[in-house]
Amino acid sequence: MSLRGYSYRLVKANKAANSKHIGVKLGKHCIANDITVIEIAKMFDVSRMTIYNWFVGATMPHKMAVEQIEKLIK
């Protein structure tokens, strides 16, 4: 795992976050599969900061995004 641009702090925060949160699940998937925050932000048409917040469970993706995330991580 190369952690393409993922800081140790973000990886640690993602691991510590509630793994039932769909955004945290997305973060784990992206970190494990070397998918960049920029790629995900473009995919969901949101800012990078929004993706970081999802990854650590600070905010919840909207319903349409949740459906897309579930498809992506399966």
N, CA, C and O of each residue as an XYZ file, in Angstrom:
296
protein
N       0.847     -1.170      0.000
C       0.000      0.000      0.000
C       0.891      1.231      0.000
O       1.701      1.407      0.910
N       0.755      2.071     -0.989
C       1.620      3.238     -1.090
C       1.037      4.486     -0.444
O       1.761      5.458     -0.225
N      -0.248      4.480     -0.138
C      -0.932      5.621      0.480
C      -0.809      6.898     -0.347
O      -0.633      7.980      0.213
N      -0.897      6.789     -1.637
C      -0.757      7.891     -2.593
C      -1.233      9.239     -2.054
O      -2.361      9.652     -2.324
N      -0.408      9.901     -1.321
C      -0.762     11.224     -0.846
C      -1.545     11.240      0.453
O      -1.847     12.320      0.961
N      -1.885     10.098      1.007
C      -2.614     10.091      2.264
C      -1.637     10.303      3.410
O      -0.647      9.583      3.545
N      -1.929     11.288      4.221
C      -1.054     11.565      5.352
C      -1.271     10.516      6.443
O      -2.325      9.887      6.532
N      -0.262     10.356      7.246
C      -0.361      9.447      8.384
C      -1.530      9.870      9.274
O      -2.262      9.030      9.798
N      -1.694     11.174      9.435
C      -2.764     11.706     10.284
C      -4.148     11.310      9.761
O      -5.020     10.928     10.542
N      -4.349     11.400      8.451
C      -5.635     11.029      7.870
C      -5.878      9.529      8.007
O      -6.977      9.110      8.368
N      -4.873      8.731      7.726
C      -5.018      7.273      7.837
C      -5.357      6.903      9.282
O      -6.229      6.070      9.528
N      -4.674      7.518     10.216
C      -4.921      7.246     11.637
C      -6.344      7.677     12.035
O      -7.031      6.953     12.755
N      -6.780      8.850     11.569
C      -8.130      9.337     11.881
C      -9.194      8.436     11.256
O     -10.236      8.193     11.865
N      -8.939      7.950     10.066
C      -9.874      7.045      9.403
C      -9.984      5.735     10.174
O     -11.082      5.209     10.356
N      -8.861      5.214     10.621
C      -8.871      3.965     11.391
C      -9.603      4.129     12.723
O     -10.251      3.195     13.196
N      -9.500      5.312     13.324
C     -10.115      5.570     14.621
C     -11.604      5.903     14.520
O     -12.323      5.830     15.517
N     -12.069      6.266     13.329
C     -13.455      6.688     13.131
C     -14.401      5.489     13.158
O     -13.979      4.342     13.015
N     -15.683      5.778     13.345
C     -16.723      4.755     13.388
C     -16.854      4.091     12.022
O     -17.293      4.725     11.062
N     -16.480      2.835     11.931
C     -16.458      2.148     10.639
C     -17.851      1.792     10.117
O     -17.969      1.219      9.034
N     -18.894      2.116     10.859
C     -20.259      1.937     10.354
C     -20.672      3.108      9.466
O     -21.625      2.996      8.696
N     -19.971      4.212      9.568
C     -20.239      5.417      8.788
C     -19.827      5.161      7.336
O     -18.699      4.735      7.086
N     -20.713      5.411      6.384
C     -20.438      5.101      4.980
C     -19.236      5.895      4.446
O     -18.488      5.388      3.610
N     -19.048      7.113      4.912
C     -17.903      7.900      4.472
C     -16.586      7.317      4.964
O     -15.578      7.355      4.259
N     -16.602      6.781      6.171
C     -15.418      6.128      6.733
C     -15.116      4.852      5.944
O     -13.956      4.549      5.663
N     -16.163      4.111      5.592
C     -15.983      2.917      4.761
C     -15.360      3.294      3.424
O     -14.466      2.610      2.926
N     -15.843      4.388      2.851
C     -15.277      4.877      1.587
C     -13.803      5.209      1.775
O     -12.976      4.858      0.933
N     -13.470      5.878      2.861
C     -12.077      6.222      3.143
C     -11.193      4.991      3.238
O     -10.102      4.959      2.670
N     -11.661      3.980      3.955
C     -10.892      2.734      4.084
C     -10.681      2.097      2.715
O      -9.591      1.616      2.406
N     -11.731      2.097      1.901
C     -11.649      1.529      0.556
C     -10.637      2.298     -0.298
O      -9.804      1.694     -0.974
N     -10.712      3.612     -0.264
C      -9.812      4.437     -1.075
C      -8.365      4.306     -0.625
O      -7.464      4.214     -1.459
N      -8.136      4.297      0.667
C      -6.779      4.147      1.192
C      -6.215      2.790      0.793
O      -5.071      2.697      0.346
N      -7.009      1.746      0.953
C      -6.547      0.395      0.639
C      -6.292      0.182     -0.847
O      -5.449     -0.630     -1.229
N      -7.028      0.921     -1.690
C      -6.936      0.719     -3.136
C      -6.239      1.859     -3.869
O      -6.317      1.952     -5.094
N      -5.561      2.720     -3.128
C      -4.810      3.835     -3.720
C      -5.655      4.709     -4.647
O      -5.211      5.092     -5.729
N      -6.865      5.014     -4.214
C      -7.734      5.921     -4.961
C      -7.604      7.290     -4.312
O      -7.835      7.435     -3.111
N      -7.238      8.287     -5.095
C      -6.963      9.605     -4.526
C      -8.239     10.360     -4.147
O      -9.320     10.104     -4.678
N      -8.079     11.281     -3.227
C      -9.175     12.151     -2.809
C      -9.663     12.974     -4.004
O     -10.862     13.208     -4.155
N      -8.742     13.402     -4.837
C      -9.122     14.187     -6.015
C     -10.036     13.372     -6.927
O     -11.036     13.893     -7.421
N      -9.709     12.110     -7.155
C     -10.548     11.254     -8.000
C     -11.954     11.124     -7.428
O     -12.939     11.221     -8.159
N     -12.044     10.906     -6.128
C     -13.347     10.736     -5.477
C     -14.124     12.048     -5.479
O     -15.332     12.052     -5.718
N     -13.446     13.151     -5.217
C     -14.114     14.458     -5.230
C     -14.717     14.752     -6.604
O     -15.836     15.254     -6.702
N     -13.980     14.441     -7.649
C     -14.503     14.640     -9.008
C     -15.685     13.718     -9.272
O     -16.675     14.128     -9.879
N     -15.582     12.482     -8.819
C     -16.641     11.499     -9.031
C     -17.959     11.947     -8.412
O     -19.026     11.758     -8.996
N     -17.875     12.548     -7.214
C     -19.078     12.968     -6.496
C     -19.375     14.458     -6.637
O     -20.341     14.959     -6.062
N     -18.546     15.163     -7.402
C     -18.716     16.595     -7.646
C     -18.810     17.390     -6.341
O     -19.701     18.217     -6.147
N     -17.850     17.102     -5.457
C     -17.745     17.815     -4.186
C     -16.287     18.235     -3.993
O     -15.417     17.844     -4.771
N     -16.028     19.020     -2.973
C     -14.659     19.472     -2.708
C     -13.831     18.369     -2.054
O     -14.364     17.401     -1.512
N     -12.525     18.544     -2.122
C     -11.628     17.608     -1.440
C     -11.872     17.623      0.062
O     -11.809     16.579      0.713
N     -12.149     18.796      0.615
C     -12.408     18.903      2.053
C     -13.639     18.091      2.449
O     -13.668     17.481      3.517
N     -14.641     18.085      1.597
C     -15.832     17.271      1.856
C     -15.458     15.801      1.938
O     -15.929     15.089      2.825
N     -14.622     15.346      1.027
C     -14.186     13.945      1.030
C     -13.396     13.641      2.299
O     -13.610     12.605      2.928
N     -12.487     14.532      2.679
C     -11.739     14.315      3.916
C     -12.692     14.209      5.106
O     -12.500     13.364      5.980
N     -13.711     15.056      5.141
C     -14.688     14.999      6.232
C     -15.457     13.689      6.230
O     -15.739     13.135      7.293
N     -15.798     13.188      5.052
C     -16.458     11.878      4.969
C     -15.536     10.793      5.498
O     -15.964      9.926      6.260
N     -14.268     10.838      5.094
C     -13.295      9.800      5.470
C     -13.124      9.674      6.982
O     -12.865      8.579      7.481
N     -13.261     10.767      7.712
C     -13.072     10.723      9.167
C     -14.398     10.735      9.931
O     -14.407     10.789     11.161
N     -15.511     10.685      9.206
C     -16.820     10.633      9.839
C     -17.330     11.944     10.379
O     -18.265     11.958     11.180
N     -16.732     13.061      9.956
C     -17.155     14.377     10.449
C     -18.475     14.810      9.826
O     -19.260     15.509     10.468
N     -18.731     14.404      8.582
C     -19.987     14.717      7.910
C     -20.474     13.473      7.174
O     -19.711     12.543      6.910
N     -21.759     13.482      6.853
C     -22.385     12.351      6.184
C     -22.690     12.720      4.729
O     -23.230     13.795      4.468
N     -22.354     11.850      3.788
C     -22.703     12.116      2.388
C     -24.221     12.160      2.206
O     -24.964     11.522      2.951
N     -24.668     12.920      1.209
C     -26.103     12.971      0.933
C     -26.570     11.636      0.361
O     -25.759     10.809     -0.054
N     -27.884     11.437      0.344
C     -28.465     10.137     -0.003
C     -27.998      9.607     -1.362
O     -27.659      8.428     -1.471
N     -27.972     10.445     -2.393
C     -27.547      9.989     -3.712
C     -26.091      9.521     -3.686
O     -25.737      8.532     -4.328
N     -25.264     10.232     -2.948
C     -23.859      9.837     -2.840
C     -23.724      8.513     -2.102
O     -22.877      7.690     -2.449
N     -24.551      8.305     -1.089
C     -24.489      7.063     -0.316
C     -24.736      5.863     -1.237
O     -24.047      4.847     -1.139
N     -25.704      5.985     -2.112
C     -25.997      4.904     -3.053
C     -24.811      4.624     -3.968
O     -24.479      3.466     -4.220
N     -24.173      5.679     -4.465
C     -22.996      5.524     -5.332
C     -21.826      4.926     -4.557
O     -21.101      4.076     -5.075
N     -21.647      5.370     -3.322
C     -20.550      4.868     -2.487
C     -20.722      3.373     -2.246
O     -19.761      2.609     -2.342
N     -21.935      2.962     -1.935
C     -22.184      1.544     -1.684
C     -21.823      0.702     -2.910
O     -21.252     -0.380     -2.770
N     -22.148      1.186     -4.097
C     -21.789      0.470     -5.327
C     -20.272      0.440     -5.506
O     -19.709     -0.580     -5.902
N     -19.621      1.548     -5.215
C     -18.176      1.661     -5.408
C     -17.390      0.724     -4.488
O     -16.413      0.114     -4.922
N     -17.796      0.607     -3.251
C     -17.002     -0.152     -2.292
C     -17.304     -1.646     -2.308
O     -16.635     -2.415     -1.618
N     -18.290     -2.064     -3.078
C     -18.602     -3.511     -3.157
C     -17.751     -4.183     -4.179
O     -17.870     -5.391     -4.385
